[in-house]
Amino acid sequence: MDEFELIKKYFKKISNNNPGAIKLNDDVFFDKKRKLVVSIDTYNEGIHFPDFKHPNLVIKKIIRSSISDLIAKGVKPEYYFISGSGNKDKFTKNNLKKISKSLYEEQKKYNLKLSGGDTTNSKKVSFSVSTIGFSSNIILRNKAKLNDDIYVTGNIGDSYLGLKIIKKNTKINSKLKSYFIDKFYSPNLPYKFFNELNKFANTSMDVSDGLVSDLCKLINEQKLSFEINIDKIPISKNLEYFLKKYNKKKYKYIFNGDDYQILFTAPLNKRFLIKSIANRINQKVTIIGKINSGYKKNSIKMDNKTQNLTIFKGYSHKF
């Protein structure tokens, strides 16, 4: 079974006495009375990052992907707790200095405060990060409305190409190589956008497991469907150049996850407001599709032709 079947079968029922758990069907815990918002994520060597050769970069990726959940809920991340598992070969004095330096830099960049954690010994490196914010409202999953526009911030696909380069699955010139590897380890979070989301978004989450996979989760309990257009999905100029130069297909690079952009829906009458806010804070925001009735099937269009949805599923943990 995948991770969501596992949660539904074994853990959902025992959270029923806790409204803040949101039936374990969202990315955060939310206690409205206490204005408390919490997320937790775990990262394992060989799964979430290929190796630990660059601990300074791994830590940047971990922190940014961790706070991404709160940002996509319209909440400012304030505090974080980090637990690390490793051994004397991985947690050397030099590596620990690099980890500490990266944590300091990320704290300064996103105004975060380290608040605790734990350390344990293990063969492989792993980290767990809990992030805390405070808000009287959050933007939940499963609140999309019929005929909503579907939006995504930033660009999609750079991180996946970066991972392929790191794994030596793709040959590319050195300048582009550096760019894409940087986007894997240091995604450009739409940080300034979190404070604006409540003005227009009906439902929202971050893109971590892949655009289609996350869209399915975004509306999974609603009698609705989505329609997106591959040609409208935003990519960087560097990815566009790579696709043309090496004769690659766009669809193979934009549904694989690790983008950490915000995926949200909003009513048609909010288009002008969203565009104005995006321009004001210099945040790229793109309409990539729309929400349809549940009588229709989820669909992806490319070159005005409907594609087989199963081709575009992203990452899922299997058990």
N, C-alpha and C positions, 0 to 999 in steps of 0.2 A: 504493500500500500504506500501511497505518498504521504507526505507530512500532514496534509489537510484531512485526509481520511483517518489517519491516526488520531489527530486531535478530536475529530467529530465522534469517533467510536469510543475512545477511552477517557477523554478528559472534559468534553463539553458539558456533560451532565453534572459533574461535580463542581462546576463553576456557577450553577444556576442560582445559588444563594448570594451571588456577588454581582450586582448590576455593573460595577466598574470594569468587570472583565469583558463586557460587551459580547457575551456568549463565545468568547475566544475566536471571534470572527473579525478582528481588526488588528492593527499593528501596535496598539497601545492599550494601557489600562487608563481609565478616566473616572476619577471620583469628582463628580460635579460639585458636591457640597464643599469639599475641601480644595477644589480647584487644582487637583493634583493629576498630572499626566506622566506616565512612566512607560518606557519601552526597554526591551532587553534583546540583545543579539549575541550570538556566539560565532566565532570565526576559527576554523581549523586549517592548519597547514596541509596543503595538498588538495584542499577543496575550495576554500574561500580565497586563498592566496597560494601560488605555486610552491614557494619555498621561503626560507627566512634569511636569504642572502643580503637583503636590504631592509633591516628591521625598522629603520627610520621611515621608509616608504610604506611598509606594511601597517605601521601604527597610524599613519595619516589616513590610509584607506579605511581602517577600522573605525576611527573616530568619526570620519565624515559619513560613512554609511550608517553608523549608529544614530547620529543626530538627525539624519535624513527622515526618519519616521516621524519625529515630532514636527519638523519643518513642514512636512506634507499634511499635517493636521492643523496647520495654522498656529503652532505653538513655538515659543522661543525655548530652545534647550538652555537650561541653567546649570545643572549639576550632572556629573557623571561618576560612576563607579566602574573600575576596571579590574578584572581578575585575569592573571596570566599563568599558564602552565607551560613548563619547559624543563630544560636541564642545563648542566654546566657548560655544555658545548654550544648551546644556543643563547643562554643568558650570561654571556661573558661580560666583563666589566665594560668593554668597548661597546658592545651591543646595548647594554643597559643605559649607557650614556646617550647613545643615539635615540633610544626609546624615550628617555626623559626629555631630551631636546625637542623631539617631535611633538610630544604631548604639550610641552610649554608653548610651542608655536601654534598648535591647533587651539589651545585655550585662549591665546591672545587674539587669534583670527576670529573666533566665534564667541568670545566672551564667556567661556566655560570655566567651571571650577571643579577640580579633582576633589572627590569627597570620600574616597575609600576604595577598598578592593580586597584582593586575596592573591596569594601565590602558592602554587603547588608544583611538585616535580612530576614530569611525564616525558615519554620518549619523543612525542611530537609537540610542536608549539600550538597552543590555542589560547584565545582570549574571549572573555565574556564582558560585555559592556552594558550597563544599565544607565539610561539617560532620563533625567527628570526635568519637567517644566511645570508651569502653573498657568492655568487659564480657566475661565468660566464656561468656555465653549470650545469644542473641537469640530473638525469636519470629518464625519464618519464615512465608512464605506456603506454601500447599499442605500444611498439616498439620491441616486440619480433620478431625473425626471424624463418622461417621454419627450423626444425632440431636442434634448440637451445637445449642445456642441461638446465634443470631446477634445480636450486640449492636452498638450504636453509642453513643459518648459525646456529650454536649452536645446542641445543636440543629442541624438541617439546614435549609438554604434561605435563611438571612438574607443570606449573601454574594452569592448569585445576584441577589436582588432589589436589593441594593446596587449591583451592576454595571449592572443595567438602569436604575437611577436615574441613575448617573454618565453613562451613554450617552444620557440623556434619552429613554429608551423608556418611562418610567413616570412619571406625575404622582402626587404624594403630598404630604401636609401636612409642614411644615418639621421638626416634632419627629421624626416617623417617618423622614423623609429622612435626618436626621443619624445616627439609630440604624443604619440599614441600610448607609449608606456606611461608617460606622465598622466594621461587621462585615466588609465586603469588605476593607478595608485592615488591620484589626487583629483577626483571628480570635481567639476565646477558646480557646487551646490547652489540652487536658486535661493540663497539665504535671505535676501532682501524681500523675497516674495511672500514669506510666511505671514507677515503682518497684514497682507492685503487679501489673502484668500477668503476670509470670512465675509468680504464685501460682495462676493459673486459666486463662489463655488458651492454646488449642491453636494458633491461627494468628491473625495480626494484620497490619494495614497502615493507613495513613491514607487518608481520603477526600479525594482531590484532583481526580480526573477525573469524579466522579459516583458515586453510591451503587451503581447497578447495574453500571456499567462496572468499578468497583473490586472488587465482589463476584465478578465473572467472573474477574478477575485473581487474586483471593485463592485460588480453587480450580481454576485453569485446567488443571492437570496431574493432577487427581484424578478418579476415577470417582465423582463426587458431583454433587449439584445443590443449588440453594438455593430456598427459598420465603420471600418476605417479604410483609408486609402494610402497604400504604400508610397505613392508618388508625393503625398503631402507630408510624410514623416520627415522632420527636419534633421539634416546631417551637416557636419562641419565642412568647410571648404577643403580641408585636408583629406577628409574621408571621400568627398566627391572627386578630388584629384586622384586619390588612390584607386578608386573604382574604375575611372576612365583609363588611367595609365596601365593598369594591370588587367583590364577587361574582366572585372568582377561584378557580380550581381548584388545590387543594393539589399535585396531582401535577406541575403545570407548573413548580413552584419547588423541588422537592427532589431532583432527579436531575441537576443541572447542574455539580456540583463546586465547588471552592474552599472547602470546609467545614473541612478540616484537623482533623477529629475522628478518633477511633480506631474502626476497624471490626474486630471480632474475634469469634471463636467460642469457646465454652466448654461443658463438659459440664453436663447438667442438675443434677448433684449439687453444682455450684459456685454455684448461684443465691443461696443464703443468704449465702455468703462474699462474693460480688460486691456484693450489696446492702449488707452491713455495711460493707465498705471504702468504697463510694461515699458512704454516709451519713457515715462518719467524716471523709472528706476533702472533703465537700461537692461531689462530682462527679456530675452527672446521667449516668445510664447506663440504656439502654433496650433491652429485647429486641424485635427487629423481625421475627424469623422463625426458621427452623431449617434445618439441613442435612439433605438427603434423599439417598436412593440415586441413583446415576447412571442407574438405569433410568427415573427420572422426569426431566422437563424442568425447567429453571429456570423459576420462575413468580413472578408478582406478583399479589397479590390486592387488590381494592378493592371495598368494599361486598359482600364475600363472593363476588365474581366474579373469575375469572382474566382478566388483561389481556394484551394483545399486548406482548411484551417489548421489541420494537424501538422502541416509543414512548419508552422510558425510558433509552435509551443516552445516556451523557454525552459529554464532550469527548474527541476523539482527534486527534492531529496526523497530517495526511495528507501523503504524499510522492509 
